[in-house]
Amino acid sequence: MSGILPVWLVPTENDQVFRISIYAQPGAKKSGLAGEFDRALKIKILSPPVGGAANEALTTWIAQILGIRQSNVRLVLGSTSRRKVFEVRGIGAPEICRKLVV
Protein backbone atom coordinates (compact mmCIF):
# COMPACT_ATOMS: atom_id res chain seq x y z
CA MET A 1 0.00 0.00 0.00
CA SER A 2 1.41 3.35 -0.97
CA GLY A 3 0.66 6.87 0.17
CA ILE A 4 -0.26 8.35 3.49
CA LEU A 5 -3.53 7.32 5.09
CA PRO A 6 -5.82 9.79 6.87
CA VAL A 7 -5.51 9.70 10.67
CA TRP A 8 -8.95 8.09 10.98
CA LEU A 9 -7.92 5.04 8.89
CA VAL A 10 -5.50 2.49 10.34
CA PRO A 11 -4.49 -0.87 8.84
CA THR A 12 -4.40 -3.88 11.15
CA GLU A 13 -1.63 -6.47 11.14
CA ASN A 14 -3.75 -8.44 8.65
CA ASP A 15 -3.43 -5.57 6.09
CA GLN A 16 -6.76 -6.60 4.61
CA VAL A 17 -8.69 -5.30 7.59
CA PHE A 18 -8.79 -1.58 8.37
CA ARG A 19 -9.97 0.31 11.43
CA ILE A 20 -11.97 3.48 10.93
CA SER A 21 -12.24 5.95 13.83
CA ILE A 22 -15.63 7.62 13.82
CA TYR A 23 -17.23 10.41 15.80
CA ALA A 24 -20.96 9.70 15.55
CA GLN A 25 -23.71 12.27 15.72
CA PRO A 26 -26.94 10.28 16.21
CA GLY A 27 -30.40 11.77 15.84
CA ALA A 28 -29.44 13.91 12.83
CA LYS A 29 -31.96 15.06 10.23
CA LYS A 30 -30.08 13.12 7.55
CA SER A 31 -27.32 10.49 7.57
CA GLY A 32 -24.03 11.46 5.94
CA LEU A 33 -20.44 12.58 6.24
CA ALA A 34 -19.86 15.74 8.24
CA GLY A 35 -16.09 16.24 7.98
CA GLU A 36 -13.37 15.28 10.38
CA PHE A 37 -13.41 15.91 14.11
CA ASP A 38 -10.56 15.30 16.54
CA ARG A 39 -8.73 12.66 14.47
CA ALA A 40 -11.95 10.87 13.54
CA LEU A 41 -14.35 10.85 10.64
CA LYS A 42 -17.56 12.60 11.74
CA ILE A 43 -20.73 10.90 10.56
CA LYS A 44 -24.26 12.14 11.15
CA ILE A 45 -26.74 9.32 11.54
CA LEU A 46 -30.53 9.56 11.40
CA SER A 47 -31.25 6.96 14.09
CA PRO A 48 -31.43 7.98 17.77
CA PRO A 49 -28.91 6.56 20.27
CA VAL A 50 -31.47 4.23 21.85
CA GLY A 51 -31.04 0.49 22.26
CA GLY A 52 -28.15 0.26 19.80
CA ALA A 53 -30.25 1.60 16.91
CA ALA A 54 -27.66 4.21 15.96
CA ASN A 55 -24.84 1.62 16.00
CA GLU A 56 -26.85 -0.67 13.72
CA ALA A 57 -27.72 2.20 11.39
CA LEU A 58 -24.08 3.31 11.31
CA THR A 59 -22.92 -0.22 10.48
CA THR A 60 -25.45 -0.40 7.64
CA TRP A 61 -24.53 3.07 6.37
CA ILE A 62 -20.79 2.28 6.32
CA ALA A 63 -21.39 -0.97 4.42
CA GLN A 64 -23.58 0.78 1.86
CA ILE A 65 -21.20 3.69 1.29
CA LEU A 66 -18.20 1.35 0.94
CA GLY A 67 -20.12 -1.12 -1.22
CA ILE A 68 -19.36 -4.12 0.98
CA ARG A 69 -21.51 -6.63 2.83
CA GLN A 70 -22.73 -5.58 6.25
CA SER A 71 -21.05 -8.68 7.68
CA ASN A 72 -17.70 -7.10 6.66
CA VAL A 73 -18.29 -4.14 8.99
CA ARG A 74 -17.85 -4.68 12.73
CA LEU A 75 -18.04 -2.25 15.66
CA VAL A 76 -15.01 -3.03 17.85
CA LEU A 77 -14.91 -0.07 20.28
CA GLY A 78 -17.34 2.53 21.59
CA SER A 79 -20.75 0.88 21.57
CA THR A 80 -22.07 3.42 24.11
CA SER A 81 -19.91 6.37 23.10
CA ARG A 82 -19.94 8.90 20.27
CA ARG A 83 -16.34 7.83 19.58
CA LYS A 84 -16.34 4.50 17.80
CA VAL A 85 -13.94 2.25 15.96
CA PHE A 86 -15.18 0.01 13.17
CA GLU A 87 -13.25 -2.71 11.40
CA VAL A 88 -13.91 -3.18 7.70
CA ARG A 89 -12.74 -5.96 5.42
CA GLY A 90 -13.14 -6.71 1.76
CA ILE A 91 -11.99 -3.29 0.54
CA GLY A 92 -8.60 -1.60 0.18
CA ALA A 93 -7.39 1.65 1.71
CA PRO A 94 -7.44 3.67 -1.55
CA GLU A 95 -11.07 2.74 -2.16
CA ILE A 96 -12.05 3.48 1.46
CA CYS A 97 -10.48 6.92 1.20
CA ARG A 98 -12.12 7.62 -2.16
CA LYS A 99 -15.57 6.66 -0.90
CA LEU A 100 -15.28 8.49 2.41
CA VAL A 101 -13.94 11.75 1.01
CA VAL A 102 -15.30 14.63 3.02
C-alpha positions in Angstrom: 0.0 0.0 0.0 1.4 3.4 -1.0 0.7 6.9 0.2 -0.3 8.3 3.5 -3.5 7.3 5.1 -5.8 9.8 6.9 -5.5 9.7 10.7 -8.9 8.1 11.0 -7.9 5.0 8.9 -5.5 2.5 10.3 -4.5 -0.9 8.8 -4.4 -3.9 11.1 -1.6 -6.5 11.1 -3.8 -8.4 8.7 -3.4 -5.6 6.1 -6.8 -6.6 4.6 -8.7 -5.3 7.6 -8.8 -1.6 8.4 -10.0 0.3 11.4 -12.0 3.5 10.9 -12.2 5.9 13.8 -15.6 7.6 13.8 -17.2 10.4 15.8 -21.0 9.7 15.6 -23.7 12.3 15.7 -26.9 10.3 16.2 -30.4 11.8 15.8 -29.4 13.9 12.8 -32.0 15.1 10.2 -30.1 13.1 7.6 -27.3 10.5 7.6 -24.0 11.5 5.9 -20.4 12.6 6.2 -19.9 15.7 8.2 -16.1 16.2 8.0 -13.4 15.3 10.4 -13.4 15.9 14.1 -10.6 15.3 16.5 -8.7 12.7 14.5 -12.0 10.9 13.5 -14.4 10.8 10.6 -17.6 12.6 11.7 -20.7 10.9 10.6 -24.3 12.1 11.2 -26.7 9.3 11.5 -30.5 9.6 11.4 -31.2 7.0 14.1 -31.4 8.0 17.8 -28.9 6.6 20.3 -31.5 4.2 21.8 -31.0 0.5 22.3 -28.2 0.3 19.8 -30.3 1.6 16.9 -27.7 4.2 16.0 -24.8 1.6 16.0 -26.8 -0.7 13.7 -27.7 2.2 11.4 -24.1 3.3 11.3 -22.9 -0.2 10.5 -25.4 -0.4 7.6 -24.5 3.1 6.4 -20.8 2.3 6.3 -21.4 -1.0 4.4 -23.6 0.8 1.9 -21.2 3.7 1.3 -18.2 1.4 0.9 -20.1 -1.1 -1.2 -19.4 -4.1 1.0 -21.5 -6.6 2.8 -22.7 -5.6 6.2 -21.0 -8.7 7.7 -17.7 -7.1 6.7 -18.3 -4.1 9.0 -17.9 -4.7 12.7 -18.0 -2.3 15.7 -15.0 -3.0 17.9 -14.9 -0.1 20.3 -17.3 2.5 21.6 -20.7 0.9 21.6 -22.1 3.4 24.1 -19.9 6.4 23.1 -19.9 8.9 20.3 -16.3 7.8 19.6 -16.3 4.5 17.8 -13.9 2.2 16.0 -15.2 0.0 13.2 -13.2 -2.7 11.4 -13.9 -3.2 7.7 -12.7 -6.0 5.4 -13.1 -6.7 1.8 -12.0 -3.3 0.5 -8.6 -1.6 0.2 -7.4 1.7 1.7 -7.4 3.7 -1.6 -11.1 2.7 -2.2 -12.1 3.5 1.5 -10.5 6.9 1.2 -12.1 7.6 -2.2 -15.6 6.7 -0.9 -15.3 8.5 2.4 -13.9 11.8 1.0 -15.3 14.6 3.0 
